[in-house]
Amino acid sequence: MDIGILAAIVMLAVWAGGTFFLDAPGWINLLLTGGMFVLIWRIAVRGNARTTKR
């Protein structure tokens, strides 16, 4: 597993925990945005790297 995907999953888990256990301040939603961005980006990069190598 890629370290970027693992970091994105951790960010999303912290966001989920913060949403349920805290008052959900505005900065906690940055974890959702950042986690989804990194997850989609790393999956796209992994898929692109496999198709371009010979």
Secondary structure in CASP SS format (residue, H / E / C, confidence):
PFRMAT SS
TARGET T0000
AUTHOR 0000-0000-0000
METHOD secondary structure of the structure
MODEL  1
M C 1.00
D C 1.00
I H 1.00
G H 1.00
I H 1.00
L H 1.00
A H 1.00
A H 1.00
I H 1.00
V H 1.00
M H 1.00
L H 1.00
A H 1.00
V H 1.00
W H 1.00
A H 1.00
G H 1.00
G H 1.00
T H 1.00
F H 1.00
F H 1.00
L C 1.00
D C 1.00
A C 1.00
P C 1.00
G C 1.00
W C 1.00
I H 1.00
N H 1.00
L H 1.00
L H 1.00
L H 1.00
T H 1.00
G H 1.00
G H 1.00
M H 1.00
F H 1.00
V H 1.00
L H 1.00
I H 1.00
W H 1.00
R H 1.00
I H 1.00
A H 1.00
V H 1.00
R H 1.00
G H 1.00
N H 1.00
A H 1.00
R H 1.00
T H 1.00
T H 1.00
K C 1.00
R C 1.00
END
